[in-house]
């Protein structure tokens, strides 16, 4: 069965979203927090193999000139198979000339470079758990 993309939050198992983010080595929160975040997004994308959630992502945007991507995650056993590319392309579809920013998990920058992203020289962040984010390699 081919990988299916869904671009709405209908029927999403938010506990599975937490498990996906955790297995992909990303930050995760309580299922209800992820539900609220994804439902508030400009666009969302979920990848399924059969009925199993294998990838997700969301975009925040004004729909005019600025967009930010968050929570782009693919289960490790599916990484390198094109699922991540499909998720990003689905999120960006219809955004026209928007600038797009994101922060990648350390070590995943090459994936985004292949999609046309470039490193920023002036990126700044203010994290709630600044020490933890520094330990993970996101900041100095």
N, C-alpha and C positions, 0 to 999 in steps of 0.2 A: 504494500500500500504506500503511495507517495506521501511525502510530508505535506500536511495541510497547514495553511496560514489562516488565522482568524483575526479580524481587525476590530473586534469589539469585546466587551467584558462579559457577554452573556455566557453563563454556565461555567465560568472560570473557577477552579478549585484554588482558593487563595493559600491554603496550606501547601499545595503542590508548588505554588510560586515561591513560597519560602524555602521549600526543599530544593528547588531548582537553583535559586540564588546561592544557597549554602553550598550545594555540591559544586557549583561553578566557582566557589571561592570568593563570593561577593558578599557585601553587607546585606543583611536581611532583618526584617522587623516582624512584628505580630501580623498574622494574616489580615486582620481588619485594617491595619495601616497600609498594607499593600493594596487592598481593595480601594481604599479612599484615594491613594496616589494614582493608581491606574485609571480609575473612573474620572478623575479630574484632569487627565492628560488631554492634549490636543489630538493625538493619535496613539493607538496601541497596536501591538502585533504579538500574537501567540502562535508558536509552532507546535504541532502535534504529530506524533507518529502513532497511527491508530488513534486510540483515545488518550495516550500518554503525553503529558506536557513535556516538551524537550527544549523549548526556547521561549524567550519573551523580550519585550522592550517597550519603551514608551517615549513619546516626544512631547515636550512643552513648547508652545509656540504662540506668537501673536498672529501667525498666519500671513504676515506681511513681509517682515524682513529679519526676524530673529527666531531661532529654534535651538533647543537644547535636548540632547538625547540622554536618557537615563535607563538604568536597569537592563542593558543589553546583555543577555546571558543565554548560553547554550550549554546543555549538559556536556561534560567532557568527552564522552564517547561519540558525540555528534559533531564536535568541533572539527573544522577542516573539511566538512562535507557540503558547505555552501548555505547552511541554515542561517548562520549569522548574517551573511551578505543579504539573504532574502529578507530577514527581519529589518535590517537597516534600510534597504531599498523600499520596503513597504511603508516604513515610518516616514520616509522622505517624499514619497509619491504625493504629488499635488501641492507641495510647498513652494514651488516656483523658485524665486530668486532669494530665498531666505539664507542668511548666514547660519551655520550650524556649529555649535560647540558641544563638547562632551569632555568628560575625563575618563580615561581608560584605566582599567586595572593594570598595575605594573606588569610589564611583559607582554601586553596585548596591543601595544602601539602599532606594531607591524600590520596587524589585521586592518586597523583603521587607515593606515597609510595606503594600503591597496585599494581602499574605497575613496581615495582622494583627500583625506584629512591630512593636515599638517600641524606640527607642534607649534604652540603659541609661545611667544617670548614674554608676554605680559599677563599670563593667567594667574589669578589669585584665588584663594579659597579661605573660607572661615568655617571650619568644621566643628560640630558639637563635641566630638571626641577627638580633639586635635592630636593628642599623644598617640592614640591608636592609629590614626591615619598616617602619622609620620612613621610609625613602626612598620606599616604596610607598604611604605615607599611612595605615598602620594605627595608628601611635602617634605621639606628639609627640617 
